[in-house]
Amino acid sequence: MSYIGAEPTTAAFPFDQFSGDGTTTAFTLTYAPASTTSIVVAISGVVQNPNLYSVVGTTLTFSPAPPSGTSNIAVLYLGLPVITGSSPGNTAFLSATDLTATASQTVFASAGSYTPGFVQVYRNGARLGNADFTATNGTTITLASAATSGDLVTIEYYTLTSLTNALPLTGGTVTGTVTFNSAITGAAATFSGIVAANGGGIQFPATQVASAGANTLDDYEEGTFTPVYSPSSGAFTTLTYFAQTGKYTKIGNIVYFEINLFTNVVTVGTASGDLNISGLPFITDATTQLSPAASLGRVYRWATAISNMRAYIPSSNTIVSLANMATNSTSATNVQVSDMTTGTNTAYNALDIAGFYKIG
């Protein structure tokens, strides 16, 4: 059988059993049927007229009280509250198999499996009593009296698709552990406890959707950039690199970065003034009063011996400024273009930098 959407999950159609004591009139059902005609009630094997009992919610009330007996009251659910957008429930299915008998045939197979006790059998349109057939193995029924050739034997059985624990389209609350095997999309989802992304990850949009919430992580990004030695004035005629790499990780409004630079050929041209490194992937915060610092690793093969080089990131910018702070000095001078080793030299003007800064 074909379905629109996923194939329904089926289970045995439910029923309840109670023991009468001759005085009790009210019994609590497992489900709340839609009406008295949504259930079949039998007492000691005798089906009751729906006018002899009432149903309010999950309370089944008889008048008068059923007689005493062990499990002598049986309730078969024929219809349960249908699924709605705000109240998930259960949907019942009635399946039937029509079979044409051969001479003296007694055993007939249903098209699907059934639950014993939830089967009705008809022979040429007449419903058979419980003593007229046996249905105990879930797949076949056996007639007490052999059929005649050409007899029409119909097997009816009930199954139930249960969505009792489904979330309605308008949302809801799930308790316990929930496993998602595909992406979760929607306006918002709230989780309490630990959220584990086993074998996957948490994906943020390509363009950050900024949040003013102090406890809201609104962005995560990893990437590379191309750092470049740049003068404050003019331009290099030739500037090639032995190594030129930049990596970053952005978490919220903080950017962590790494830079590795080595030159091969440096022809100064009109370049002059302060020497910076340009190319940071995000603009620094404009409101910061202190320039974020960066730590330096290797610093070697420069024309000028710079024993105490420092790096910092100015506000509202995408550059790393380089400073030369003399020992025990309270001031610093910026590293100059003239401090570079010029000409053709493999792996010169070496610099390794790692740091972080805040963006606006």
N, C-alpha and C positions, 0 to 999 in steps of 0.2 A: 504494500500500500504506500502511496506517495503522500507526503505531508507538506504543508506550507510552513516553513521553519523547521525546528528540530522535531524528531519523532517523539511522540508523547511517551512518558515513562508510566508504565501501568503496574498495578498491584491488585491484590484480591479486594473485591468489594466488601466493605466491612459489615459486621453485625455485632450485636450485644446479646448477652444471655444473663438472665436474672433468676433468682429462686424466690418463688412466692411463699408467703407464710399465712395467707388467709386474712391478714389485717392491713398490711402495707399497701398503699395505693400509689405512692410516688416513687419513681426510680430515676436515677441520674444516667443519662445517655452519654456516650463518648463524644458524639457530635450533636449539633443543633440542626435538626432537619427544617426544611422550609415550611412544611405543614404536616398534618397527620397523614396525608396521602403520599408523602415522600418516604414513608416507611411501611413495611409489612410486619405486623405484629401477630405472633402466634402464641397461644397458651395451650400447653399440653398437646401440641401438634395441630390445633384448630386455629385457622386464620381468623382474626378478629375484624369486625366491622369498624372502620375509622371513627364512626360516631360513638363508639364505646370507650374511647380514650382521647386525651388531649395532650398537646405538646406546647410548652412555653420555654423557649431557649433549649436547654439540655434536660429539662424535667418532663418525664413521661408520666402522666397521671391516669389511673384507671378508675372506673366507676361501674360496678363495685370492685373491691379488692380481688386480685387473682387468687386462686386456691393455692394451698401449700404444695410444694414440689421442689425437687432439685433441678435447677437449670430448666425449669418448665416454661419460662417466658423467653421467647426469641424475638429479636428485633432486627430485621433486614433493612438496610438503608437503600432506598431506590433513588433518592435524589438528595443532594447536599447543596448548601448555599453556593451559588455560582461565583466564579472569580470576578472581582471588580477591581478598580484602580486603587481602592483604599482598604479592601478587606480580602486578602488572598484566602482561598478555600479549596474545595475539591470538586472534581467533575467526574460523574459516573458514566460508564460506557456499557451498553448492552450489546453483546455479540451473539450471533446465531449461526448455526451450521445446519444446512438442509441436506439430508441424505436419503437416497432411494434404496430401500432394502431389497435383498435377494431372498429367495425362499429359505425359511427357517433361520434367517440371520438373527443373532442376539447381541453381538458386540458391535458398537459403532464408535468411531473416533471423532472427537471435536476438532475444529480447525485450529484452535488455540488451547493453551492449558487453562484449567479452571481450578477453583478452590472447592473442595467437597463441601456441600451444604449450600452452595450458591448456584445450583444448576436446576433448570426446569426442562423437562422432556415432553415433547408432543408427538403423538402418533396419529397421522392423518387429521391434524388440527385439534385433536382432543388431548388435553393436558393429562399426563399420567401422574398418579399418586406416588408418594415416596416408596410404597411397597411394590410398585410396578417396575422399578428399575434400581440398579445399583450404580453409584457414581462415587468412587473412593480413591482412584489412582491419579486423578487430575488430567487424564488424557482421553479415556474412553468411558462409555456407559454400557451397561449390560441390562438388557430387557429380561424381566422375569418370564415373559411368554414370548416365544419366537415370533418374529414378524413374518408377514406374508409377502411374497414377491410383489414389488411395486409400491409397498407402503412408504409413505413419506414420514421420515423420522426427523424431527427438528430438536436440536440441542441448543438451549439458551443458557448463557452464563454471564455473570457480571464481573467487571473489572473497574478499577478506580485509578484515575490520575490524580495524584496528590501534590498540591502546591501550597500546603499549609504554611511552610516556612519561607515562601517567596516574598521578595520585596515588591511593593506596588510601584507603579510608574512614578508616583509622586514622591517616592523616597521612603525611608524608614530606618530602623535600627537593627543591626545584626550583633548578636552576642556570641562569644566564643571565637575560635580560630577560623578565618576565611582565607581560602587560596584562590588567587586570580591567575588564570593561565593566559590572559591577553591584556591589552591595554585598558586602563580605567579612564574614561572620559566623562566630562560633566562640569557643571559650574563649580561645585565644591563638594568635598568629602571630609568628614571628621573621623579621626581614628583615636582611640584611647589605648594606651599600652605601646608595645614595640611593633613597628612596621618593618618587616623583613622583606627585602627585594632579592630573593634567592634566584640566582641564575639570570638576573635582569638588572634593572636600574630604575632610577627616578629621572624622568625626562622633563626638562624645562623647555619652553618655547624658544625658537631661534632669536626672537626679539623679546627682551626682558619686559615683563609686565610688573612694573615697580609697585611695591607695597610700602605704606607708611607704618605698618605694624612692626613694633619693636621685636616681636618674637616670630616674625614671618620670614622664612628663607624664600626669596623670590627669583633667584637665578643661580645657575651653576654652568660654567663653561670652561673647556680646556682647548688650547690652541697654540699656534706658533705665530711669530712675527719676525720681521727682518730688521735687526738693529743696524744703525749706520753711524759712523763717526761724522759729525756735522759741525762746521764752524759757525760762530756767531755772525761772521761777516764773510762775503764772497763765497767762492766754491773751489773745491779741489778740481784740478785738471784731470787727474787720474787717481782713482782710489779702488784698489781691488783687494780681495780678502782671501786668506788661507783658511780661515774659519769665520763663519758669520751666522750664528744661530740665536734664536730667541724663543723661549717657551713660557707659557703663562697658564695659570689656573685662577679663574674668577669665582669667588664664593660670595654671593650677595653683593655688597658694595666694596669688597676687599679683593685686590688683585695681587697675586703672588707671581713673581717673574724670575727668570734666569737669562743671563746674557753671556755669550762667549764670542770674543772678537780677536782675530789675528790678521794683520795686514800682510800683503805681498808686495804691492807697488803703491807708493805714495808720491804723487806730484802735486805740490801745494797749489800752484796757480794763484788765484786771487784770495784763497782762503786765509783768514786771519782771525785774531781775537780768541775768545773762549772756545774750548773744544768740548762739545757735548756728544751724547749718544741719543739719537732720535729714533722714533719708531715704536714707542710703547703702544700697546693695543687700545688703551682707554685713557681719556683725559682725567687728570688728577682733580680732586675736590678743590673748588674755588674758595671755600670758606676756611680751610685749614690754616692755622697760624704758624705751624711748624712744618718744615719740609720733611717728609718721611725719609728715613735713611735707608741705605742699602749697604750690604757688606761686600767687600772685595776679596777675591781669592788670589789668583796669580796676577801680578803686575810686573812685567819685565820687558826688556829690549826697547826702552824708550830713549830718545836722544838726551833728555834731561833726567838725571837721577831723581826720581820722585819717591822719597822714602816714606811719606805719610799721606798717600792719596786717599781721599774720601769721596763718596758719591752720595748725592741727594736728589730728590725729585721735586722741582718747583711746583707750586699750585697752578691749576688751570693750564696744564701743559702735558705734552707727551714725550718729554725729553728727560734724560738723566744727566745732571750736571756733575762735573768732576772738579774737585777742589784739592789743593795742595796745602795741608796744614802743617806748619813747622812744629817741631817738638816743643812743648811747653808754651805754645803760642795761643793767644786768645782770638786770633783772627786767621783767616785763610784767604788764599788767592786762587782763582780758578785756573785749572790746567789750560795751557794755551796750545794753539796749533803748532807753534814753534817748538813745543816740547816733544813732538813726534819725530820718530826716525823716518827720514824720507828716502826716496830712491827705491830700488828693487831689492827687497830683503824678505826672505821667506819666514813667515810666522813671527813678525815683529809687532811692536805696539800691542802687546798681549794684555788682555783684560778679561777677568771672570767676575761677574757681578750677580748677586742674588738679593732680592728684597721684596718689599710689598708696599702698597699704597692704597689709599681710599679714593674712591671716585664719587662724584657728585650725584 
